[in-house]
Amino acid sequence: MGRKVTVATCALNQWALDFEGNFQRILKSIQIAKDRGARYRLGPELEICGYGCWDHYHESDTLLHSIQVLAALLDSPITENIICDVGMPVMHRNVRYNCRVIFLNWRILLIRPKMALANEGNYRELRWFTPWSRSRQTEEYFLPQMLQDLTKQKTVPFGDAVLATQDTCIGSEVCEELWTPHSPHIDMGLDGVEIITNASGSHHVLRKAHARVDLVTMATTKNGGIYLLANQKGCDGDRLYYDGCAMISMNGNVFAQGTQFSLDDVEVLTATLDLEDVRSYRAEISSRNLAASRVSPYPRVKVDFALSHCDLLEPVSEPVTWTYHSPEEEISLGPACWLWDFLRRSGQVGRPLPKQWVSSAQSTCLVDFSPVYSQVLADVQALVDESTYTPQDPRELCGRILTTCYMASENSSQETQSRATELAGQIGSHHIGLGIDSAVKAILGIFSLVTGKHPRFAAHGGSSRENLALQNVQARIRMVLAYLFAQLSPWSRGARGSLLVLGSANVDESLLGYLTKYDCSSADINPIGGISKTDLRGFVQFCAEHFQLPALRSILSAPATAELEPLANGHVSQTDEVMTSPLPAPWVAGLGPFTVSFYISPQQVNQKVKRFFSKYSMNRHKMTTLTPAYHAESYSPDDNRFDLRPFLYNTTWPWQFRCIDRHVVQLEKKEYDNLADMIQDLDGLSLPTWKLLSPRDSS
């Protein structure tokens, strides 16, 4: 006889420290799960307080309010007769842990602390939490008084244990543990745990969904069993966008797929599966059974509750094929949803763009196509301050929340201005065109009055210092005007509030320093700051075709230019240097300038490697003021949160570049067959050869 279980997992758009909102979203997800017949509900990592609290985890208030929310959940009739698995920080013996708290009918069954903490890239969990290091061990946790009063329990099990219900066994993983070489689900599955759960706070990275899905399906392919993955979704107050993708898998197949990009605050997935399918699948894998006979058992917390029912007429769920987004679709959806959360939660009216070049066009596309569903209509009405407003199409809504502004100077070409106006018309934004020459002349007039000097462009006989300063004045005035219009443009139109200023510098521009400090690189948020130029060009091409925006084709075909130097016969004379960085691969792989040169042909070393590292180190200081950007790649140039490297370098890299020079000479002589030979020879250099590499050698 089959044993059918209905289980639920969810993706919630939680917000750091929004305890009231988080509580309501958790409660709603539990209600939906119950309405669909589920007897177990899994939620995202740290869902009670919100994952991105960061140093607020150090505050006792965060712990206190998390306990208060847990008490409210325990006390709610909505949580009756369903096992609820929620995430929150817990202090145990003066040590702070990232925990799952599992409860049923006013009683806490188990507090399971996270055992492997994420502590690289964007994650700093070791800064706030300690991993539980005692595998298969528990101890007693003394409940705070407010929880004792509710549960009538003084202590509950705390540690690495599993739940044994009347009909099955449930074990927990937390986010990073799925990604470790020896995940807990391996030994739990061998010990007879049939349902594995994973509560995640996993952010969006381009092309990452494949890895996440593969890990889950492979876990149940090798070991059998049911696997539930929950995840945070949306922007919870930081640079990251958590992209949902909740899922339910069994025996190597996916039975429920959650959306990756959605404006739903609460998304619940359920599946009805037969435990006998798990048992039959496992019984046929002899290698798995041999390993299971030797595994050390987990402590079991006995639960007088059954997940299954024996309704022979109820159909079980069918496998589904996971649908992936292309990278271009991911760029169009992820940053757009992040922008939507940022806009509605910041309380601002809309978003202005300070200029209309290629990068700004990319940001514009993200704004224009933020999807609007019925459940966010109230947010839209609040933003436009009109309780009866219902947008008829994306262009109309875009005109209400997006302001584009082209700031022309005497160095701006008519072609670029026309492209900006054309794109604004096609997307429906409120467009402003203005000239900045009078402001530039006023600033330069002050300088000339004080110094008696009149700087000139290089085209007019000026020095490189004069030329650069004159360009930067224009760029920075645009930033000042962007913020002026952001604050007062709604006021001038009789609307309330102010606007968010969007940045438009991408990863390559940031790494190479192709931006002016405090110009378009300075904004409130930057939706494309974590995306490479190559991916962005593909995205703009996708938007041009998918959304029927012919203006984007002309923008793509136009030369990239800052238009900060004088025109030549009315046409652009200044174009950006066409160079993308060899990163992020070297940073991610832990490679420095010398080792990077092994992956590039000798003819490209000076052009690619030396030029990149020179520009990177020369302009690294700009990253200390970088606008918070949507994080979309495995690497980010953001000095404030991600890339903890110096911002004051010896920009000539004398030792490293001499090593590179010698390497190129040897390659051209074909004296080395591979990297190992080169390193071996360097290790054994004789004194005369070593002198060639010495930083004291100025030749």
N, C-alpha and C positions, 0 to 999 in steps of 0.2 A: 504494500500500500504506500502511495506517495506521501511525502511530507512537504507540502507547499508552504513556503514562507514569503511574505510580502515585506520587503525592506525598502527604506527610503534614504536617500542622500540628497544634499542640496548645495546650491551656490548662493551665498548671501552677499549683498552689497553693504557690508558693514563700514562703519566710520570710526576712526580712532577717537576714543573717549566719549562717543555719543551713546552713553549707556541706555538712555531711554529709547532712542531709535533702534539700537541693536537688540534690546529686549523685545521690542514689538516685532521686529523681523524674525527673530528666533521663534517667538510664539506663533507667528503666522505660518512659518514653515512646519512646525509641529502639527498645527491644526490641519494643514493640507495633507501631510503624511497620514494622519489618522483618518481623514475623510477618504483616502484612497486605500484604506485597509491595512496600512503598514503597522507593524508592532515593534519596529526598531527605526530610529531616526538618527542620522549622523549629520553633524554640522561642521563648518570650517574651523581651522586652527585659530585659537584665541578669539573666537567670535563674540564673546561677551564684552570685551573691552575694545575690540578691533585690533588687527595685527600690528598696524603701524604706529603704536604708541611710543616706540623707541625709548628715550630716557625717562619718559613718564612711568615706565615699569619700575623705576627706582623709588617712585613715590608711594607712600603707604595708602594714599587716597585711591590709587588705581586698584590695589588689592582689596580695599574696603568696598568700593563700589561694585567690583566684580562679585564679591560675596553677597552683596545686597541683591544684585540681579539674579544670582543663583537661587537665593531664598525666594524671590518673587516667582521664578520658574517652578520651583518645588511646590509652591503654594497654589499654583494655578490649576484649575480643574482641567485645562486643556492638556496638561501633561500626564493625566491619569491613563493607566493601562497601555502605555507605550514606553519602551526603554528609550530614554533620551541621552544622547552623547554630546556634550557641549565642551567648548574649549575656553580656558581662562588661566591666568597666572595664579599659582598657589605658593604660599610661604610655608615651608615645613622644616622645623628645627633651625629656623633662621636662615634657611637657604631658599632662594626663589626658583621655582620650577615652572616650565611651560607644560600645562597638564590638560588631560581629558578628564572630565568629571561625568561619570555615568550613573544615572539615577532612574528609579522606577517607583511610582506611587509613594511619594514623600520620603523615600529612603535612598541614600547614596550607596550605590553598590561597590564602586571602585573609583579611586583617583589614580590615573595612570600617567606618570610624568614622561616627558619626551626624553629619549635616550641618545639621540644623535642630533646635534644642533647645527643649523646652517650658519656658517661663519665665514663666507667668502663673498666677493662681489658686493651686492647690495645688502647682504645680511650680516648682522652683528649680534647674533643671539647669545654668544658667549659673554657679551658685554652685560647682558641683563639676566641671563638664566644659567643654571648649572645642569648638565645632563645627568640623568639617573644612570649610574654605572653598575648597579648590582643586578645582573641578569637573573630573571626567574626568582627574585626575592621581593618580599613585601614587608612592611611594618605598619604599625598603627598610627593613624593621623588623628589628632585630637581636634574635633570640629570646633569652630567658633561658637559662642553661646547662641547667636541668632539662628544658626543651623541646628544646634542641639534642640532648641525649642520646637523647631519644625519637624525634625526627623525622629526625635526621641532617641537619637544615637549619640553616644559620647565619642566614639572612635569609629573610623572606617578604614579598610585596607588601602594602603598607599604603596605603589610600586609596580613591578612588572608581573602582572597576572592576567588571567583570561576569565571570561564569564562562562559558566556552565549552566545553561537553562535546562528546562525539562526535556528539550528535544534536540539541542545543538550546542555548539561552543563558539564563542565570539572573542576575537582578539583584536587589539588596537595597534596601529602604527600611526606616527605623526609625521607628515610631510617628508622631511629630509631622510627619514629612515627608509623610505622606499628607494632612495637613490644610493644607498650605501652598498658596498660590495657584499655584505652578508646581512641582508634585511631581516628584521624579526619575523616577517611572514613566512620565511623558509622553515625555521624551527617550529613556529606555531602550527603551520600546516602539517608538518611531520608529526606533531603531537596531537593531531586530531581536531584542531581548530578548523571549523568549516566556513566560517564567515570572518573575513579580515576586513577591517575598516582603516581608512587613512584620511585624516583631517588635515587639509593642506592650506598653506598661505602661499601659493605658487603664482608668481607674476608672469605677465606676458613677455615673451621674447619671440622674435620672428623665427618661424620654423621649429619652435619648441614642442608644439602639440604632438608631433610624431613620437618624440622620445617619451613623453608622459604616457601616451596610449600604449606604446610598446612595453614599457615597464609593467604596467598593470596587466595587460593581456599575457605577457610572458610569465608573470608570477602565478597566474592560474593555469597556464599551459603546462608548466613543469610539475606543479604540485596539486593541481585541481583546486576546487573550492570556489567560493563566492568572494568577490572583492568589491568594496564600495569606496569610491573616492569623492570626498567633498572638497570644495575650494571656495576661497574668498573671491569676490568679483567686484569690479569697479575701482574707483580711486578712493582710498580711505584716508587721504590727506597728504599724500606724498608723491614722489615722482613715478612710482610704480602703478601699473594697471594690472589688477588681478583678473585673469581671463576665464574664470569659471571652469568649463570643461569637466564638470562633475560626470561621473560614469559609474555604471554597474557592470561587472564582468563575471563570467562563470566559465570555468574549464576552457579558457583560451578564447572565448567569444565575448563580444560586447553586447549587452542586452538593453542598455539605456545610455544615450549620449546627451549631455547637456550642451547648451549653446556656449560658444567661446566668447562672443561679444553680444551683449544684450543690455537693454535699459531696464529690464525687470529687476527690482530690488530683491525679490524672493523667487527662486526657481527650485522646484522640488522634483526629483526623479524617483520613481518607484518601479520595482520589477517584482513579479511573482515567479519564484523559482522553486524547483523541486530538490530538496536535500538528497533524495535518493540518486539523482543524477550525479551529484558530487561523489557520493559513496561508490557508485559503480565506476565512475571515471578513475578514482584513486585505486580501486581494487585491481585494476588492470595494469597498473604501472609497477612492475616488480622491483625496479631499482628504487623507486620512491618508498615502497613498503619495507625494503631491507634497511634503508636509512631510518625509517620511522621506528623500527624495532629497537634502535640504539639511542634514540634521542632522549635527552633529559626532560622530564615533565615540567610543565608550568604549574604554578599554584593556581587553583581553580576557585573562583568565588561562585558558590552555588546560588542560583536564582530560581525561586519558585514561580516560574512564568514560562509560557510556551510561545514561541514565535509562529509555530506551524498550525495548520488546520488541515483537515482531511476532506475538504470539499472536492469531490471528484469531478464536479461539473465546471469548476473555475478553471479557465484556461491559464496556462503558464506563458510567460513572456517569450517572444521569439528573438533570436539574434539579429543584430543590425550591423550594417557596414558603416564604419566611422567615416564621416564626411569632413575633409580637411579644406581649409581656406588656402588660396594661393598667397604668397608673400604680399602681393599688391593688394589683395583683399584684406589681409591682416592690417596693413598700413592704413587702409581706408576706414577700417572699423575700430581698431584698438584705440588709437589716439583720439578718434571722434568721440567714443564713449567716455574716455578719460576727460576730455574737454567738457563734455556735458555734465559729468559729476562735479568737476571743478567749478563750472559756471553756476550751477544751481546751489551748490553748497557754499560758495563764496558770497552769495547775495548780491552779485553785481548784475548789471542789466544785459550786457552783451560783450562782444569781443572786437576791438579794433585791430586792424593790421596797419603798421606804419608805412608800408610801401608795397609795391606790386612787381617785384622781380621774380625770378624762378622760384626761389625758396619761399617767398611769400605766397606765390601761387599754390605751392604744395600745402602750406598751412591753410590757405583759403579752401582748398578742396576738402580738407578734413572737417572744417567748420560747416561747410554747406551741406554735407551729407550725413550729419549726425541724425540717425533715425529717430522719429518721434512716434511712440506708441501711445495707445489710449491711456495706459496707466501713468504716463508722465504728463498728461495734459494739464494737470493742476500745477506742475512745476513750470510749464510753459506760460500759463496764465499769470503765475506769480512773477515771472521774469518780465513779462511785458506790462504788468500791472493792469490787467484787464480780465476780469473774472469770467466773462462770456466769450473770450476769444478762442476760436478754433482755427488753426492754420489749414489752408486749403491745399497747399503744396509746399515742397521744400524751398522754392524761390521766395514765396511770400514770407515764410518764417525767417529765412535768411535775411530778408530786408528789415526784420524787426530786431534781430539780435546781432547782426554782423555789420560793422562799419569798416570799409576799406578806404585807405587814404594814400593817394599818390602825391608825394612831395617833390615837386620839380625844382630844378635849379637851371642856371644857364648852361650847365653841362649835361642836361637831360635831353635825350633825342625825342623827336616827335613819334618815332616808331614805338618806343617803350611806353610813352604816355598813352598812345592809342591802344596798345595791347592791354594795359591796365584797365582802361575804361571799358574795353570790349569784354574782358573777363568778368568785371564787376557787373556788367549788364546781363551776362549770361547766367550768373549765379544768383542775381537779384539782391546783392548787398547794397546798403546805403553807402554811396561812394562820394568821397570828397577829393577834389583836386585843388592843390594850392602851390604857391611858389615860396621858396625859402630864401631867395637872393637878398631881399631887404634885411632879413635877420643875419645872414652871413656877413653882409657889408657892415652892419652895426657892430658885430663882434670884432671884425677886423679893424674897424675904425677905432675902437677902444684900444686895441693893441698898438696901432700906429700912433695914436695920441700919446700913449705912455712911452713908447720906445723910439718914435721917430722913424721906424722901419716899416716898409711896405712889402710883405712877402709876395712872391710870384710863383706861378706854376712852372714846372720844368719846361713846358712847351713855350713859355714866355721868357725863358732865360734864368729861371730860378734854380736854386739848389735842390737836392733830393730832400733835405730837411724841410725846406719851405713847401715843397710839393706835397709831402706827406701831411704836414700840419694843415694845409689848406683843404686836403681831402677830409681829414678827421673833423674839422670844424663843421663841414656840411653834414657828415654822418651823425655827429652828436647833436646838432640842432634838430635833426629829424627825431631823435629820441625825445628831446625836450618837448617838441611839438606834439609827438604822439601821446605823451602823458597829459599834456594840456587838453587836447581834444578828447582824450579818454575820460577826463574828469568833467569837462564842460559841454561836450557835444550833446549828451542827453538833455542837459539843462537848457541848451539853446533851442532844442526841439520840443520843450515842454514835457520831457520824460523825467522820471525819477532816477536816482542812483548814478553810477558811473560805469565805465567799461574796463574790461581786462585787456591789457596789451599783450599781444602775441609776439614771441620771438621767431626768428626764421634762420638761425644758424644751424647747419647740420653737423654731423660728426666730423667729416673731413675738414670743413671750415674751422671747426674748433681746434682740432689737433694741429692744423697747419698755421693757425693764426690768421686766416683770411677773414678777419672781422676787426672792427674798431672797438676798443673797449668803451663801453657805455654808448653804443649806437644800437643797431638792430639786435645786437647780442644781449642788450639789456631790456628785459620785459618782465611781465608778471609770470608767464609760463611759456614754454616752448614745446609745441607738439611734435616737432621733427628733430629736436636736438640730440636724440639718441639713434638716429637713422642715417645710414651712409648715403652719399650722393648717388651711388649706383642704384641702390634700392629705390631712392626717391624718384629718380628719372623713370624707372619702370612703373612706379606708382602713378606719376603724372600721365604717362602714356595710357595706363589703364583707365584713369579718370576721363581722359579725352575721348576714349572709345566707349566706355561703359555709360557715361553720363552725358554724352553728346555735347562736349564743350570744345568747339573748334579753336577757341582762343588759346587753349593749352598747347595745341600743336604749333602755333606760331611762337609761343613762349619757349617751347622745347628747341625749336630750330634756331632761335636767336642766340647770338653769342652771350655768354655769361659776363656781366659787367656791373661794376658798382656805379658807373657814370659820375665819377667825382673829379675827373679831369676834363679840360676843355675839349669840345667837339672839333672834329676836322671836317670842314665844309658841311657842317650840319649833321654829321654822322659820328657814331661812337668811335673814339680812338683808343679807349682803354678797355681791355678785356681781362678777365680774371685768368690767372695762370691755370692751365688745365693739368691738374695733378691730384690724384686721389692717394690717400695714404696706404702704405703696406699694412696698416693696422686695420682691425683690431687683432689679427692673428698673432703678431709677435708678442704683444702684451699678454694676451691670453695664454700663449705657449711659454711665457717666461723667457723670451729672447731679447737680447740687447743688440746694439748696432752691429757689432762684429759678427755675431752668429746669423743675423738677418741677411747679411751679405752673401751667405752660402746659398740662399734660396733665390737669388736674382743673378742674371747674367752679368759678366764683368762689364759689359758696355753700359749697363744700367746702374751700376753701383753709385757713381757720382751723382747721377740724376735722381735716382730713387732713394737710396739709403742715406747718403750723406745729406742731401737736400732736405729730406724729411726730418731727420733727427736735428739738424740745425734749426729748421723752422719750428719744430716742436719745442725745443728747449728755449728758443728765443721768445716764444709767445706763450709759454706755459703759464705765466703770471695772469693771463687773461681768464684762465679757468677758475681763478679764485673769485671772480665776480659773475660766473656763468649763470644765466637764468635757469631756474629749475625746469628740466626737460623730461618729456615722456621717455621712459627707459625701454628701448625696443631691441637692443642687441645684447650679446653676452659681455660687451665692453662698453663703458661710458667714459668720456673725457672729463666728467664732472669731478672737480677737485674736492668739492664740499662733502660728498657722500661716497663716492666710488673709488676714484683713482687717487690713492694716497701716495703720490710721488712729489718730489720737490717742485718748487716753481722758480728756483734760482739755480741755474746751471752754468757750467763752463760750456758755452754754446759751440766752441770749436772742437770739442771731444777729441783732444790731441792723441791720447793713447789709443782710443778705439779706432779712430780714423787711420792712424798709422798701421794698425793691424789689418785694417781693410785694404789699405794700399798694397801691403805686402801680399796679402791673399790674392788680390787681382793679378799682380805680377806672376805669382806662381800658377794661377789658373791659366793665364795666357801662355805660359811655358808648358802647361799640361804636366806639371811635376806631381800633382796630387790627384789621386783617383776618387777619393771620398773624404768626407768630413773627419772620419776617425784618423786617417793618415795625417791630416792637417793638424789636428789637436795633438797627436802624438809627437809630431815634429816640433810644435811650439813648446811642448813640455821639455823637450830635450835640446833646446837651442844652445849653440855655442855662444861664447861671449860676443864675438864680432857681429853675429846675426842678431842677438838680443839687443845690442846697441841700436840697431835699426828701429827697434820698437820702443826704445826708451823715451819717456816724455821729456827728458832733458835734451834730446837730440832735436835741434830746431831745423835740420835739413829736410 
